[in-house]
């Protein structure tokens, strides 16, 4: 039982970290987009979608890719 609880806590912690990393990448992509650096923004949005597909911002990144003409 103890191992199950520790495993669940570890997964929750890693999932939170992934969400934060995805958010950081998404924020950087938005900054790049505002700076008219569309190619770099698209690369960063794609990285969010690929590396952090379950993050809260993955869907938003996919939408931005579509709007920028993936």
N, C-alpha and C positions, 0 to 999 in steps of 0.2 A: 504493500500500500504506500509505503513511504517513497519508493522509487517512482511510483506513478505520479504522486503529487510533485516530486522534484522535477520529473520530466515535463509535466504540464506547466510548471512555473518557468522552466527553461524555454519551452516553446513560446509561451506568452511574451517573455522578455525578448526573444529573437524576433518575433513578429512585430513587436513595438519598434525595435531598432530598424527593421526593414521599412516600416512605414515612415519613420523619421528620415531615413536615407532617401527614400522615394520622394518625400516632400521637399527635401533639400535640392535634389536634382530638378524637380518640377519648378521650384522657385527660381533656380538658376536659369532654366530654360525660358521662363517668362521674362526674366531680366534680359537675356540675350535677344529674345523676340522684340522687346521694347527698344533695344539698341539697334534694331534692323539687321541683326545677325541671324537671319532665318535658318541658314544651313546648320549652324551650331545649335540653335534652338531645336531644330528637328532631330538632330543627333541625340540631344539630351532627353527629349520627349520619348524617343524610341528606346533609350536606355531605361527609362522609368518603366515603360510597358514590358520590356524584356526581362529586366532584373527583378522588378517588384510588381508583378501582375496582380497581386492581391492587396496592394497598398490602396489607401483611400483615394489617391490621386491618379491611379493608373487609367481610369476611365476618362478623366479630364485630359490626360496626356494624349490618349488615343484621339479624342475630339480635336485637340489642337493640331495633331498630325494631319488629320483629315482636312482641317481648315487651311493648313499651310500647303496642302498638296503633296502629301507624303511622297 
